Structures are given as C-alpha cells and as structure tokens.
Amino acid sequence: MSCVFNCIKWLLYIFNFFFLVCGLGIVAIAVVLHLQLSQVTKFMDTNFMFPSISLMVIGSIIFLVSFFGCCGAIRESHCMTVTFASCLLFILLIQVAVAVYSFVVLSNNDNRVNIADGYKKIFQSYYLNHEDEGFVDFIQNELHCCGVTSSSDFYRLQNSTNTIPASCCGKQPKEICEPKESYPDGCGSTLTDAFKKAGTVLGGVAIGIAGVELIGIIFSLYLANSIKNAERRGYRV
C-alpha cells in the first residue's frame, strides 16, 4: 500500500508541474489567437473573442490551481488535495463548454455567412475609407487571397482605378500587381475558413488539456482517499 501511495503521490506532483506548464501554454496560445482575431473582429459586427478570452482566464486559473495540487501532494493534505480535485473538475467543465462553443459557433453556417457578408461590406468601401482599405490589405497579405471572390471584384468598386492592389500579390504598396500574379482565392471564403480553423485550434487545445485534467482528478481523489484512510487508522501510510 505504501509503495502505491508514494507512486501516486509523486505522479501527482509531476502531473502538477506538467499541468502548470499546460496552463502557461493555454495562455500563450489564447493570447496569440486573440491578437490575430482582434485584428479582424474590430472591423466586423460578429464577435468571436469569447473563446480566446475564456482560455486566457482558464489558463491563468490552471496555473494557480496547480500549486494546490503540488502542496497537497507533498504535504499529504487531504483538504488541499480535495480542493485541488474540485477546482480541476470545475475547470474541466468550463473547458469542455468553451470547446463546444468554439466548434459549434465558429463552424455554424449562419456565422460563416455573416463573416463573408461582413467582409463584403468592408470591401465595398475599399476606395472610400482608409481604415477599410488598410483592413482589406491586411487580410489579403496575411491570408494570401484577393477580393471577395476573385481579383476581378476590384474593377467593380466605386472609384475603381482599374488596378489590383499590391496586397493581392504580396508586393509592396507602390508595386504593380498584374491579374495573373494575384492570389487565386477570394477572401470571403478564405476568411471564414480561417475563423473555423481558429475555433478548431481553440477547441482542440481545450479538449486535449481536459483529458490530462481528468487523469489528475482521478489521481487526486485516490491520494485524498488514501490520506483520509491513513488518518483514520492513526498513522501515515
């Protein structure tokens, strides 16, 4: 019994160190995706910031909760170990909810249509609004796409100069972009796919870490039960 107890104790301690690193990893990934998504959503009516913000909060909480697990394992404290397991279970449930939200909302056909329509409205003001022009150029440079459906969309715009922006070719602003050099894909579909991919990444990270957390909960409850049984007998295992 003592051997199994000690193994679980140190496994839980090692797990918590790994868990601490996972918490930092979640925060880092969420921050990167949040910065990328914020560049897009601030120009559009649809808000997809909730998953990334939620994961940043969850990652920070995970980092703090891991200390309960470490202290509870090393000190063989029943109270701290149970507290850790309870917090872990609560975080796990939240992560599953965030993962479901990310998969469902960002994959929903209605939202995909809203993203494409929102981008189309911004695109219509390309030659009329400097901020919209900068946003479209940013999307075209980053996602390697051109226009809403193709480069020919620029010829139909109000105040069109009958030229294709350099961002459609990945060139510097003053360089000439020939139609044959432009990116073949339109930004409407490319942007919606990028949002879907971001949702998949966020959801995948949340589900992956949740699996690790489940193992931690099992170890924690086993250790807490062993500690309590030992206390009842009046000695340590």
Secondary structure as GFF3:
##gff-version 3
##sequence-region A 1 237
A	DSSP	alpha_helix	2	41	.	.	.	ID=ss1
A	DSSP	alpha_helix	50	75	.	.	.	ID=ss2
A	DSSP	alpha_helix	78	107	.	.	.	ID=ss3
A	DSSP	alpha_helix	109	124	.	.	.	ID=ss4
A	DSSP	alpha_helix	130	143	.	.	.	ID=ss5
A	DSSP	three_ten_helix	151	156	.	.	.	ID=ss6
A	DSSP	three_ten_helix	166	168	.	.	.	ID=ss7
A	DSSP	three_ten_helix	179	181	.	.	.	ID=ss8
A	DSSP	alpha_helix	187	233	.	.	.	ID=ss9
###
